[in-house]
């Protein structure tokens, strides 16, 4: 892949070590309590004896274009439960922990990104009646997500894969699929894209995988605030009942600019998640 364009006079990091690659390593090596909000601080202490916070790289220098989209497929269902673990009582299969970050084009992590995952069970079947192996979550303030699930089974015509929809506040939905390295069917699956391969390793009790999403969002090299920081409030927009700060449940109905919408997934409303710009959360009608 080709990295984001840079000016001819801008310095480049030739060491191969960037904030992005350091944070990615944290997702595999740090225990779960440190991953949530603490990965950057812990790694800063390891890299800098003074314990200074890691500064974002001045350019996206990891050779990443935006993550490519792929087809949704026939098994997507809206209104998945909000959860970061798809493991339930009696779940059969090889446990898989998937973690990573959602970045913009400036290699800055993006907070409050919606990720909606769905996949086949250990036997290659999708639960079309309920919500087994379906769930959505939001990235933390650093752009980190973490999913606990199982390695999906195979079904005819496809290689092993996990579906996901990714949407930053106020941005279009990216629908894509993630793949496993070394799968024999990767060579025969017409949808397989090696750009979407996860980094996977075997660990005690299962497997761990990492994948970083890059969304087509421009970012300043050194932003003074989080790229997705949003003000809060409770006043409804003109001509509507939708309001920032309101906890909506699936099935709730609101109006926005005199148009009716139905809530698809439970969430707390914030600036950037207005119904017209959040099709993963709201449907007209």
Secondary structure, DSSP 8 states (H G I E B T S, - for coil): -------TTS----SS--HHHHHHHHHHHS-HHHHHHHHHHHHHHHH-TT-------SS--S-----------TT--S---B-SB---TT--S-EEEEEEEEE-TTS-B-SS-EEEEE---TTS---SSS-TTEEEEE--TTSEEEEEEE-----TT--SEEEEEEE-TTS--EEEEEE-TT-GGGGT-TT--GGGB-EEEEETTEEEEE--EE-S----TT-SS-TT---------TT----TT-EE-TT-EEEETTEEEEE-S-EE--TT--GGG-TTTEEE-
